[in-house]
Amino acid sequence: MATGLDPKLAKAYTNRGNAYDGKREYDKAIADYTEAVRLDPKFAVAYYNRGNAYEDKAEYDKAIADYTEAIRFNPNDFRPYYNRGVAYRQKGENARAKADFAEAKRLGCKE
């Protein structure tokens, strides 16, 4: 595995996190995404993916925090806006959800 060859490759941790996420092993996925963020604090994809794992665990505040970081480092990606909107909606914060969905749509989201 790539992490054994070069543990400083944030992308390798993200890829392994994706594998864990696909198996619904969310805690292991979160651990790998966290390591990726530690290695590359501006790695928007790692924040986004960790947000997804937190959302899958219904930890919406943590998901929102990670989506917000993903947006900070890649503001032109509609996906974290959309998913943050979903998390806000789950929390009953409909005005925030609506704003994020509108921004996602403006950036090209088709949903």
Secondary structure in CASP SS format (residue, H / E / C, confidence):
PFRMAT SS
TARGET T0000
AUTHOR 0000-0000-0000
METHOD secondary structure of the structure
MODEL  1
M C 1.00
A H 1.00
T H 1.00
G H 1.00
L H 1.00
D C 1.00
P C 1.00
K C 1.00
L C 1.00
A H 1.00
K H 1.00
A H 1.00
Y H 1.00
T H 1.00
N H 1.00
R H 1.00
G H 1.00
N H 1.00
A H 1.00
Y H 1.00
D H 1.00
G H 1.00
K C 1.00
R C 1.00
E C 1.00
Y H 1.00
D H 1.00
K H 1.00
A H 1.00
I H 1.00
A H 1.00
D H 1.00
Y H 1.00
T H 1.00
E H 1.00
A H 1.00
V H 1.00
R H 1.00
L H 1.00
D C 1.00
P C 1.00
K C 1.00
F C 1.00
A H 1.00
V H 1.00
A H 1.00
Y H 1.00
Y H 1.00
N H 1.00
R H 1.00
G H 1.00
N H 1.00
A H 1.00
Y H 1.00
E H 1.00
D H 1.00
K C 1.00
A C 1.00
E C 1.00
Y H 1.00
D H 1.00
K H 1.00
A H 1.00
I H 1.00
A H 1.00
D H 1.00
Y H 1.00
T H 1.00
E H 1.00
A H 1.00
I H 1.00
R H 1.00
F H 1.00
N C 1.00
P C 1.00
N C 1.00
D C 1.00
F H 1.00
R H 1.00
P H 1.00
Y H 1.00
Y H 1.00
N H 1.00
R H 1.00
G H 1.00
V H 1.00
A H 1.00
Y H 1.00
R H 1.00
Q H 1.00
K C 1.00
G C 1.00
E C 1.00
N H 1.00
A H 1.00
R H 1.00
A H 1.00
K H 1.00
A H 1.00
D H 1.00
F H 1.00
A H 1.00
E H 1.00
A H 1.00
K H 1.00
R H 1.00
L C 1.00
G C 1.00
C C 1.00
K C 1.00
E C 1.00
END
